[in-house]
Amino acid sequence: MKTVDFYFDFGSPAAYLAWTQLPALCRQAGAELVYKPMLLGGVFKAIGNHSPAQIPAKGKYIRQDFERFAGRYGVPLIYNAHFPVNTLQLMRGAVAMQQMDGGAQFDAYCRAIFEAMWVHDKKLVDAAVVGEVLQDAGLDAQALLAQVGDAAIKQRLIELTEEAVARGVFGAPTFFVGDAMFWGQDRLDFVHEALLRA
């Protein structure tokens, strides 16, 4: 079956925008969407990259560009007042949710966290706020927060981040169709074309 590997971090507004479009894109192309949680800060550290937001002129432009794409996609986007956000616990949570109950609630977790970050402007470095977000989404916050401290979950996130670096990932979101890599939510048309050729 055709697949799209989706390397993402909740702290990326571009990853949020891609997430709003990818499931439908994959359904249309008859492809499986494979979520690959990674720690973007870990990728940056490994390769010496930095967030575009650290360059004021570029950061200002990219923010406007994201707003344009949100309008094109017809999705809400509020630039999080707490950005940049340390997403370590959130990404460990994503790994844990992939493993709990066979990943049955992974999609609900992604929706809850992405929307809390980029629609509802929540302060997700605050564990109490994260707990409220998860409870409001009908998820067992206590069970999940217990899982993020598990050594196997921590190691799996490290492995996924190292895997991303080994494949040439330098930012989020990054997609792979086979060996072909595409970076940025504004490259989804190329992802779709690659799937149609696959």
C-alpha positions as CSV (number, residue, x, y, z in Angstrom):
1,M,0.0,0.0,0.0
2,K,1.2,3.6,-0.7
3,T,2.2,5.5,2.4
4,V,3.1,9.0,3.6
5,D,5.5,9.2,6.5
6,F,4.6,12.4,8.4
7,Y,7.4,13.7,10.7
8,F,5.8,16.3,12.9
9,D,6.1,18.3,16.2
10,F,3.1,20.0,17.8
11,G,5.2,23.1,18.2
12,S,5.2,23.8,14.5
13,P,2.3,25.8,13.0
14,A,3.3,24.4,9.6
15,A,2.8,20.9,11.0
16,Y,-0.6,21.9,12.3
17,L,-1.6,23.2,8.8
18,A,-0.3,20.0,7.2
19,W,-2.2,17.9,9.7
20,T,-5.5,19.6,8.7
21,Q,-5.0,18.5,5.1
22,L,-3.1,15.3,5.1
23,P,-5.8,12.8,6.1
24,A,-8.1,13.8,3.3
25,L,-5.2,14.0,0.8
26,C,-4.2,10.4,1.7
27,R,-7.8,9.1,1.5
28,Q,-8.1,10.6,-2.0
29,A,-4.8,9.0,-3.1
30,G,-5.6,5.6,-1.5
31,A,-2.6,6.0,0.8
32,E,-1.9,5.2,4.5
33,L,-0.8,8.2,6.6
34,V,2.0,7.1,9.0
35,Y,2.5,9.5,11.8
36,K,6.1,9.9,13.0
37,P,6.3,12.0,16.1
38,M,9.8,13.6,16.6
39,L,11.3,16.3,18.8
40,L,12.0,19.2,16.5
41,G,14.3,20.8,19.0
42,G,16.3,17.6,18.9
43,V,16.5,17.7,15.2
44,F,17.7,21.3,15.2
45,K,20.3,20.4,17.8
46,A,21.6,17.4,15.9
47,I,22.1,19.3,12.6
48,G,22.7,22.9,13.8
49,N,19.5,24.3,12.4
50,H,17.3,27.0,14.0
51,S,13.7,28.1,13.9
52,P,12.9,30.6,11.2
53,A,11.2,32.6,13.9
54,Q,14.7,33.5,15.3
55,I,15.2,35.7,12.2
56,P,12.7,38.6,12.8
57,A,12.1,39.5,9.1
58,K,11.7,35.8,8.1
59,G,9.6,35.1,11.1
60,K,7.2,37.9,10.3
61,Y,6.8,36.8,6.7
62,I,6.3,33.1,7.6
63,R,3.6,34.0,10.1
64,Q,1.8,36.0,7.4
65,D,2.2,33.1,5.0
66,F,0.8,30.6,7.5
67,E,-2.2,32.9,7.8
68,R,-2.7,32.9,4.1
69,F,-2.6,29.1,3.9
70,A,-5.0,28.8,6.8
71,G,-7.4,31.0,4.8
72,R,-6.9,28.9,1.7
73,Y,-7.5,25.7,3.7
74,G,-10.5,27.2,5.5
75,V,-9.1,26.3,8.9
76,P,-8.6,28.4,12.0
77,L,-5.1,29.5,13.1
78,I,-4.1,31.6,16.1
79,Y,-0.4,32.2,16.6
80,N,0.2,30.8,20.1
81,A,1.1,33.6,22.5
82,H,3.5,31.2,24.3
83,F,5.5,30.3,21.2
84,P,8.1,28.8,21.1
85,V,6.9,26.0,23.2
86,N,9.0,23.1,24.7
87,T,7.1,20.1,23.3
88,L,9.0,17.3,24.9
89,Q,6.2,16.0,27.1
90,L,3.6,16.5,24.3
91,M,5.7,14.5,21.8
92,R,6.3,11.8,24.4
93,G,2.5,11.8,24.8
94,A,2.1,11.2,21.1
95,V,4.4,8.2,21.2
96,A,2.6,6.9,24.2
97,M,-0.8,7.3,22.5
98,Q,0.4,5.4,19.4
99,Q,1.1,2.4,21.7
100,M,-1.9,2.6,24.1
101,D,-4.9,0.5,23.1
102,G,-3.3,-0.1,19.7
103,G,-3.4,3.6,18.9
104,A,-7.2,3.8,19.1
105,Q,-7.1,7.3,20.6
106,F,-4.1,8.7,18.8
107,D,-6.1,10.8,16.3
108,A,-8.1,12.3,19.2
109,Y,-4.9,13.1,21.0
110,C,-3.4,14.8,17.9
111,R,-6.6,16.8,17.4
112,A,-6.7,17.9,21.0
113,I,-3.1,19.0,21.2
114,F,-2.8,20.6,17.7
115,E,-6.0,22.6,18.3
116,A,-5.1,23.6,21.8
117,M,-1.8,24.9,20.5
118,W,-2.9,26.6,17.3
119,V,-6.6,27.3,17.6
120,H,-7.3,27.9,21.4
121,D,-3.9,29.5,22.3
122,K,-3.4,27.2,25.4
123,K,-0.2,27.3,27.5
124,L,0.8,23.7,26.9
125,V,4.0,23.9,29.0
126,D,1.7,23.8,32.0
127,A,0.9,20.2,32.9
128,A,-2.4,21.3,34.5
129,V,-3.5,22.9,31.2
130,V,-2.5,19.8,29.3
131,G,-4.5,17.7,31.7
132,E,-7.6,19.9,31.2
133,V,-7.2,19.7,27.4
134,L,-7.0,15.9,27.5
135,Q,-9.9,15.6,29.8
136,D,-12.0,17.9,27.7
137,A,-11.2,15.6,24.7
138,G,-12.4,12.6,26.6
139,L,-8.9,11.2,27.1
140,D,-7.5,9.7,30.3
141,A,-5.1,12.5,31.2
142,Q,-3.8,10.7,34.3
143,A,-3.0,7.5,32.5
144,L,-1.3,9.4,29.7
145,L,0.7,11.7,31.9
146,A,1.9,8.6,33.8
147,Q,3.1,7.0,30.5
148,V,5.2,10.0,29.3
149,G,7.7,9.3,32.1
150,D,8.2,5.7,31.0
151,A,11.7,4.9,29.9
152,A,10.5,3.0,26.8
153,I,8.4,6.0,25.6
154,K,11.4,8.3,26.1
155,Q,13.6,6.0,24.2
156,R,11.2,5.6,21.3
157,L,10.9,9.4,20.9
158,I,14.7,9.6,20.8
159,E,14.8,6.8,18.2
160,L,12.2,8.5,16.0
161,T,14.1,11.8,16.2
162,E,17.3,10.1,15.3
163,E,15.5,8.3,12.4
164,A,14.3,11.6,11.1
165,V,17.8,13.1,11.2
166,A,19.2,10.0,9.4
167,R,16.7,10.4,6.7
168,G,17.6,14.0,6.1
169,V,14.9,15.8,8.0
170,F,15.8,19.3,9.0
171,G,12.4,20.8,9.9
172,A,8.7,20.2,10.4
173,P,6.6,19.0,8.8
174,T,8.5,16.6,6.6
175,F,6.9,14.0,4.4
176,F,8.3,10.9,2.7
177,V,6.6,9.1,-0.2
178,G,9.0,6.2,-0.6
179,D,12.5,7.8,-0.7
180,A,11.2,11.1,-1.9
181,M,11.3,13.8,0.8
182,F,9.2,16.9,0.9
183,W,9.5,19.7,3.5
184,G,6.9,22.2,4.5
185,Q,3.1,22.2,4.5
186,D,3.3,24.2,1.2
187,R,4.6,21.1,-0.6
188,L,1.5,19.0,-0.1
189,D,0.7,19.3,-3.8
190,F,4.0,17.5,-4.5
191,V,3.2,14.9,-1.9
192,H,-0.1,14.3,-3.7
193,E,1.5,14.1,-7.1
194,A,4.1,11.6,-5.8
195,L,1.3,9.4,-4.4
196,L,-0.5,9.4,-7.7
197,R,2.7,8.2,-9.4
198,A,3.5,5.6,-6.7
